[in-house]
Amino acid sequence: MARPGSSFVCQACGARTRQFFGRCAGCGGWNTLVEQSEPSGDTRRRRPVAAAAAPGADGAGSPGRPRCSEPIQAVGDRPLQRLASGYGELDRVLGGGLVPGSLVLLGGDPGIGKSTLLLQSARAMASRAVVLYVSAEESAQQVKLRWRRLAEDGSSVTAEQGESEGLRLLAETDLELVLQELETLRPEVAIIDSIQALHDAELGSAPGSVSQVRECAAALQRIAKRQHTALVLVGHVTKEGMLAGPKVLEHLVDAVLTFEGDRFASHRLLRAAKNRFGATHELGVFEMRGAGLVEVSNPSELFLAGDGPSPGTATIVACEGTRPLLVEIQALVSPTSYASPRRTATGIGTNRLHQILAVLEKHMGLPLSRFDCYLAVAGGLEVEEPAADLGVAAAVVASYRDLTLPAGTVLLGELGLGGQLRPVGQLELRLQEAARLGFARAVVPRGSALGPVAAGLGLQLLEAATVAEALVAGLGVNPANGD
């Protein structure tokens, strides 16, 4: 049983109970209940509510008068003015820049570069706006050292001070002091690094718990909406790669960004999983260097090998949001020494690989069930769209027959279970990117009606109705019999 004035709260879903259980009744998680004290109503401090009822918070209401509904046609229009972050890749993922009064949640693995990206962006924005950087995990001296290291001209302190005149730093974990600084400074942009490190003294739980994250985020949201401050929250991730804290945190914010990549590789990928002010599933590409993160202007070259085609490789054009990327698919097929062949995929779903292998064996007569198959996407990119099916099939067959695809060939198409080739979206955009990088041939599903467009781009368009026709056109031989 809980002590008087306390209860047990699930750290995964936020369910509350008066008694400890090994398994949460709300989400089914084991050992997720943590005892937390509940402050009494007379001892809990009250935050000022007068400011919350201030006129002009969102264009409606006035002090002392309750708000009422109105016809949607009568709601005043307010132009959406965005604040450029200083980095085109970050603005692309945000939908054009930061929106005043919005909340952005940025998550990623430890050491991936979240703080570096935001400190560089804060430095760029400080020349034209007041930016408050709240460091809840590092001391002010640590942040200052990184700021010096990331400076483009670290030799000139005077120039650094002039460029970052609007950048204010606060090393604090107390939520009340952070709110007071936001109320006094009223910055255009505020960065909280991180939300799990903030602590509300009115709650008895430890920083990072469900109740702390929920209450701190809600308090920051209220002041950001009232002052039209663009607020960026840094969030931790769990060992499964999910954002830590209650799921209500992701519902509360306007945009959820994830910063990912191999810590041992130089490039980093920024994705948008949620965006109320722009498109989702956009992709920003950065490269980690000694002076910090640098934008990659041509990411297609990053995911292509520079040695030309080789046996077991194929090139596709993947679309991440509105950005086409040329990606190399690599396959290795070898006789198995086990009763069950091994299937390993990196960057492609394993179930998708199993389905493509079954289609090739059924409709092309290739005995792939007696061979191990290893598949990888060059550069560490995750490709989820079905437009990569034909490229995966071509790489597998090329490795099985020890063939090399003709240079300058891209393959685009989705494989059906009947062996048919299905059309893919944004095909014209994909062909334009392939032509821009010097590719000369494209194998696509039949019926695309893009022959004139491809001719204008200098591309030879090869259309096919089935996977067998597509592989014959792409490889130049019949892979079913090796002719």
Rosetta blueprint (number, residue, H / E / L):
1 M L
2 A L
3 R L
4 P L
5 G L
6 S E
7 S E
8 F E
9 V E
10 C E
11 Q L
12 A L
13 C L
14 G L
15 A L
16 R E
17 T E
18 R L
19 Q L
20 F L
21 F L
22 G L
23 R E
24 C L
25 A L
26 G L
27 C L
28 G L
29 G L
30 W E
31 N L
32 T L
33 L E
34 V E
35 E E
36 Q E
37 S E
38 E L
39 P L
40 S L
41 G L
42 D L
43 T L
44 R L
45 R L
46 R L
47 R L
48 P L
49 V L
50 A L
51 A H
52 A H
53 A H
54 A L
55 P L
56 G L
57 A L
58 D L
59 G L
60 A L
61 G L
62 S E
63 P L
64 G L
65 R E
66 P L
67 R L
68 C L
69 S L
70 E L
71 P L
72 I H
73 Q H
74 A H
75 V L
76 G L
77 D L
78 R L
79 P L
80 L L
81 Q L
82 R L
83 L E
84 A L
85 S L
86 G L
87 Y L
88 G H
89 E H
90 L H
91 D H
92 R H
93 V H
94 L H
95 G L
96 G L
97 G L
98 L E
99 V L
100 P L
101 G L
102 S L
103 L E
104 V E
105 L E
106 L E
107 G E
108 G E
109 D L
110 P L
111 G L
112 I L
113 G L
114 K H
115 S H
116 T H
117 L H
118 L H
119 L H
120 Q H
121 S H
122 A H
123 R H
124 A H
125 M H
126 A L
127 S L
128 R L
129 A L
130 V L
131 V E
132 L E
133 Y E
134 V E
135 S E
136 A L
137 E L
138 E L
139 S L
140 A H
141 Q H
142 Q H
143 V H
144 K H
145 L H
146 R H
147 W H
148 R H
149 R H
150 L H
151 A L
152 E L
153 D L
154 G L
155 S L
156 S L
157 V H
158 T H
159 A H
160 E H
161 Q H
162 G H
163 E H
164 S L
165 E L
166 G L
167 L E
168 R E
169 L E
170 L E
171 A L
172 E L
173 T L
174 D E
175 L H
176 E H
177 L H
178 V H
179 L H
180 Q H
181 E H
182 L H
183 E H
184 T H
185 L H
186 R L
187 P L
188 E L
189 V E
190 A E
191 I E
192 I E
193 D E
194 S L
195 I H
196 Q H
197 A H
198 L L
199 H E
200 D L
201 A L
202 E L
203 L L
204 G L
205 S L
206 A L
207 P L
208 G L
209 S L
210 V H
211 S H
212 Q H
213 V H
214 R H
215 E H
216 C H
217 A H
218 A H
219 A H
220 L H
221 Q H
222 R H
223 I H
224 A H
225 K H
226 R H
227 Q H
228 H L
229 T L
230 A E
231 L E
232 V E
233 L E
234 V E
235 G E
236 H L
237 V E
238 T L
239 K L
240 E L
241 G L
242 M L
243 L E
244 A L
245 G L
246 P L
247 K L
248 V H
249 L H
250 E H
251 H H
252 L H
253 V L
254 D L
255 A E
256 V E
257 L E
258 T E
259 F E
260 E E
261 G L
262 D L
263 R L
264 F L
265 A L
266 S L
267 H E
268 R E
269 L E
270 L E
271 R E
272 A E
273 A E
274 K E
275 N E
276 R L
277 F L
278 G L
279 A L
280 T L
281 H L
282 E L
283 L E
284 G E
285 V E
286 F E
287 E E
288 M E
289 R E
290 G L
291 A L
292 G E
293 L E
294 V E
295 E E
296 V L
297 S L
298 N L
299 P H
300 S H
301 E H
302 L H
303 F L
304 L L
305 A L
306 G L
307 D L
308 G L
309 P L
310 S L
311 P L
312 G L
313 T E
314 A E
315 T E
316 I E
317 V E
318 A E
319 C E
320 E E
321 G L
322 T L
323 R E
324 P E
325 L E
326 L E
327 V E
328 E E
329 I E
330 Q E
331 A E
332 L E
333 V E
334 S E
335 P E
336 T L
337 S L
338 Y L
339 A L
340 S L
341 P L
342 R L
343 R E
344 T E
345 A E
346 T E
347 G L
348 I L
349 G L
350 T H
351 N H
352 R H
353 L H
354 H H
355 Q H
356 I H
357 L H
358 A H
359 V H
360 L H
361 E H
362 K H
363 H H
364 M H
365 G L
366 L L
367 P L
368 L H
369 S H
370 R H
371 F E
372 D E
373 C E
374 Y E
375 L E
376 A E
377 V E
378 A H
379 G H
380 G H
381 L L
382 E L
383 V L
384 E L
385 E L
386 P H
387 A H
388 A H
389 D H
390 L H
391 G H
392 V H
393 A H
394 A H
395 A H
396 V H
397 V H
398 A H
399 S H
400 Y H
401 R H
402 D L
403 L L
404 T L
405 L L
406 P L
407 A L
408 G L
409 T E
410 V E
411 L E
412 L L
413 G L
414 E E
415 L E
416 G L
417 L L
418 G L
419 G L
420 Q E
421 L E
422 R E
423 P L
424 V L
425 G L
426 Q L
427 L H
428 E H
429 L H
430 R H
431 L H
432 Q H
433 E H
434 A H
435 A H
436 R H
437 L L
438 G L
439 F L
440 A L
441 R E
442 A E
443 V E
444 V E
445 P E
446 R L
447 G L
448 S L
449 A L
450 L L
451 G H
452 P H
453 V H
454 A H
455 A H
456 G H
457 L H
458 G L
459 L L
460 Q E
461 L E
462 L E
463 E E
464 A E
465 A L
466 T E
467 V H
468 A H
469 E H
470 A H
471 L H
472 V H
473 A H
474 G H
475 L H
476 G L
477 V L
478 N L
479 P L
480 A L
481 N L
482 G L
483 D L
